[in-house]
Amino acid sequence: MLHASEGPLWDVYDVAMLDLDGVVYVGPAAVPGVPDHLDAARQAGMQLAYVTNNASRTPDTVAQHLRDLGVDAADEDVVTSAQAAARLLSERLPEGSAVFVIGGRGLEVALTELGLRPVQDRGEQPVAVVSGFAADLRWGTVMTGAILVREGLPWVASNTDLTVPTADGPGPGNGALVGVVARFAEREPVVAGKPQPPLFEETLRRVGGERPLVVGDRLDTDIEGAAKVGYDSLLVMTGVTGLTELVSAPPELRPTYVAADLGALAAAQEQPVERDGATVVGGWRASVEDGALEVQGEGSPDQWWQAIATAGWQHLDASGSAADVSALRPPSSVAP
């Protein structure tokens, strides 16, 4: 089910569409080794795009954050769901049209860049509504925008992520707000962000490339989105996806490749093989016995994840139930 590559991923693909939280950084710090991995990929000729569903921050703000973490990112390397949402509206509205913003600066900058006029006053005669996360969003702005949506104005949402990371743990994200407006207006928006295609298409438009690889840590946004748009994907195990989520993934949420971290960009990917009822990758041998997933042998962390993913998916497809992974150690404790 996982694919093999003839050479290092940075030779097979000419652009990596990288998710941020859980891939490049976790909380306030870069994932260990990531700045070096990305520098090596760039030196090898791979174009790097930093793709985020977060519509609240502008690309220059995101790029500066990456540079502060030691990642050599230019402002134009960052593509946001706000930019994708603005593109959808610019393709449908005359230049200079007023768009009501249920959101913040990220959306305002993106709309202005494409010749639209962001407003938060009904008296400005808006002809469409766009919504995105903003931590300081006023309820009065939400009410006015929701009424405009209910009256039938075109509505684009930057994304439908239910949560956003905060210092105190996950908080309600734009998806929660979209749900409130949709329920009130009895309508659903056009969605620009992952897992829908517009953000991926906007990234290719801005960054370029012909052979994109989507890199993410979430099955239901990064990996599902890549499948919807027809791009190959790499799931890295440095973010929210864990053992249970990985072996429970249905076919539409399965990546092209699995690896421990972004170091996989430098490596050729091995094809897992079946041997004597077990999945073998490198020196690892994974099988399901009495419903429990077991791994024996030794090898790299990447190969460990590839072995358990393949064995787990085969068991899920054959039995209809996910394998028990409670006895397995996480990859960080697996010696290379």
SVG drawing of the C-alpha trace seen along z (x, -y; Angstrom):
<svg xmlns="http://www.w3.org/2000/svg" viewBox="-32 -53 55 71">
<polyline fill="none" stroke="black" stroke-width="0.4" points="0.0,0.0 2.9,-2.3 4.9,-3.2 8.6,-3.0 10.7,-5.7 13.6,-5.2 15.7,-7.8 15.6,-10.4 12.2,-12.1 13.9,-15.5 14.9,-14.1 11.5,-12.5 9.5,-15.6 10.4,-19.2 8.3,-20.9 7.3,-20.0 4.1,-21.4 4.9,-21.5 2.4,-21.8 3.7,-23.8 2.5,-22.8 3.5,-19.1 5.8,-19.0 8.2,-22.0 7.6,-23.0 5.6,-21.8 4.6,-24.6 7.3,-27.2 10.2,-25.1 11.3,-23.6 11.0,-19.8 14.5,-18.5 16.7,-18.4 14.1,-20.0 16.1,-23.2 19.0,-21.0 16.7,-18.6 15.0,-21.5 18.3,-23.2 19.6,-20.0 16.4,-19.6 16.7,-23.1 20.4,-22.6 19.4,-19.5 17.1,-21.7 13.7,-21.0 11.4,-24.0 9.9,-24.3 6.4,-25.8 5.1,-26.3 1.3,-25.8 -1.0,-26.6 -4.7,-26.5 -4.3,-29.4 -5.8,-32.5 -5.1,-34.8 -1.4,-35.4 0.1,-37.1 2.8,-35.3 5.5,-37.7 4.6,-37.0 4.7,-33.2 8.0,-33.5 9.6,-35.5 8.5,-32.9 10.2,-30.2 13.4,-32.3 13.4,-32.7 13.3,-28.9 16.3,-28.6 14.4,-27.8 15.6,-29.8 12.1,-30.8 11.3,-33.7 7.9,-35.5 6.8,-34.2 7.5,-30.6 4.5,-30.8 0.9,-30.2 -2.1,-30.5 -5.8,-29.5 -6.6,-33.3 -4.8,-33.7 -6.7,-30.7 -10.0,-32.1 -9.1,-35.5 -8.3,-33.8 -11.7,-32.1 -13.5,-35.4 -11.3,-37.3 -12.2,-34.9 -15.9,-35.6 -16.1,-39.3 -15.1,-42.5 -12.0,-44.2 -12.6,-46.6 -15.6,-44.7 -16.3,-45.0 -16.0,-41.7 -17.3,-41.4 -14.6,-39.8 -15.5,-37.6 -11.9,-37.4 -8.7,-39.4 -5.6,-40.8 -4.6,-37.7 -7.8,-37.8 -7.7,-41.6 -4.1,-41.5 -4.9,-38.6 -8.1,-40.3 -6.3,-43.6 -3.4,-41.8 -5.9,-40.5 -7.7,-43.8 -10.7,-43.3 -11.8,-45.6 -12.1,-44.1 -14.9,-45.7 -16.6,-45.0 -19.5,-47.5 -22.7,-46.5 -23.0,-50.1 -20.0,-49.5 -22.4,-47.3 -20.4,-44.0 -21.1,-41.6 -19.6,-38.5 -18.5,-37.2 -15.3,-35.5 -14.6,-33.9 -11.4,-32.8 -9.9,-32.4 -9.0,-35.6 -8.4,-35.5 -9.8,-39.0 -12.9,-38.7 -15.9,-40.7 -19.2,-38.9 -20.9,-41.9 -18.8,-41.3 -19.9,-37.6 -23.5,-38.6 -23.4,-41.0 -21.6,-38.6 -23.9,-35.7 -26.9,-37.8 -25.3,-38.7 -24.7,-35.0 -28.3,-34.2 -29.4,-36.9 -27.7,-34.9 -24.3,-36.6 -21.6,-34.2 -19.6,-32.8 -16.1,-31.4 -14.5,-29.9 -10.7,-29.8 -10.9,-26.3 -13.1,-24.2 -10.5,-23.1 -12.4,-22.5 -9.4,-23.3 -6.3,-25.6 -3.3,-25.1 -2.9,-27.3 -0.6,-27.5 -3.3,-25.9 -4.1,-23.1 -6.4,-22.9 -9.0,-25.7 -12.0,-26.2 -10.9,-26.9 -12.6,-28.4 -14.6,-25.2 -16.5,-25.9 -17.3,-29.4 -18.3,-28.1 -20.7,-25.7 -22.4,-28.5 -22.8,-30.7 -23.9,-27.7 -26.5,-26.6 -27.9,-30.1 -27.9,-30.8 -28.9,-27.3 -26.1,-27.3 -22.6,-25.8 -19.6,-27.8 -17.2,-27.1 -14.0,-26.0 -10.6,-27.1 -8.3,-25.3 -7.2,-21.8 -8.5,-19.2 -10.1,-20.9 -8.2,-21.6 -8.0,-25.4 -5.1,-25.8 -3.0,-23.2 -3.8,-24.8 -2.9,-28.3 0.4,-26.9 1.4,-25.5 0.3,-28.8 2.6,-30.9 5.6,-28.6 5.7,-26.6 6.6,-23.0 5.3,-20.1 5.8,-17.2 4.4,-18.2 4.7,-16.2 2.3,-17.1 4.0,-16.7 1.9,-16.7 1.1,-15.2 -2.7,-15.1 -4.6,-12.4 -7.8,-14.3 -6.4,-17.5 -2.9,-17.0 -3.3,-13.4 -6.9,-13.5 -6.4,-16.8 -3.5,-15.4 -5.6,-12.5 -8.4,-14.8 -6.2,-16.9 -4.2,-13.9 -0.8,-14.6 1.4,-12.1 1.9,-12.6 4.3,-12.0 3.0,-11.5 5.6,-12.4 5.1,-11.1 6.1,-14.3 2.6,-15.7 -0.9,-14.7 -1.1,-11.3 -0.1,-8.4 -0.1,-4.7 -3.8,-4.2 -4.8,-6.8 -2.3,-5.4 -3.4,-1.8 -7.1,-2.9 -6.8,-4.9 -9.2,-4.0 -7.9,-3.9 -8.8,-7.5 -6.7,-8.7 -3.5,-6.7 -0.4,-8.5 2.0,-7.5 4.9,-7.4 5.3,-7.3 8.4,-8.4 9.5,-9.4 10.3,-13.0 11.5,-15.2 14.8,-13.4 12.9,-11.1 13.2,-13.8 16.8,-12.7 16.1,-9.0 14.8,-6.6 11.6,-4.9 11.5,-1.2 8.6,1.0 7.2,3.1 7.0,6.8 5.0,9.7 7.0,12.7 5.6,15.7 2.5,13.8 4.4,10.7 5.2,7.3 9.0,6.8 10.7,3.5 14.5,3.4 15.2,5.4 11.7,5.0 9.0,7.7 5.5,6.7 2.4,9.0 -0.9,9.1 -1.3,12.0 -4.7,12.4 -5.6,8.9 -2.4,7.3 0.2,5.7 3.7,7.0 7.1,5.8 10.4,7.7 13.9,7.0 15.8,3.8 16.3,1.0 15.6,-2.7 12.6,-4.5 11.3,-5.2 11.2,-1.5 9.5,-0.8 6.7,-3.1 6.4,-1.7 6.2,1.9 3.5,1.2 1.4,-1.0 1.3,1.7 0.6,4.6 -2.0,2.5 -3.8,1.5 -3.8,5.1 -5.4,6.3 -8.0,3.5 -9.0,4.3 -9.2,8.0 -10.9,8.0 -12.8,4.6 -11.2,3.8 -8.1,1.9 -5.2,3.8 -4.3,3.3 -1.2,1.2 -1.1,0.6 2.0,2.8 4.1,1.0 6.7,-1.5 6.7,-4.9 9.3,-5.5 11.4,-7.9 12.3,-4.9 13.2,-2.7 17.0,-2.7 18.1,-3.4"/>
</svg>
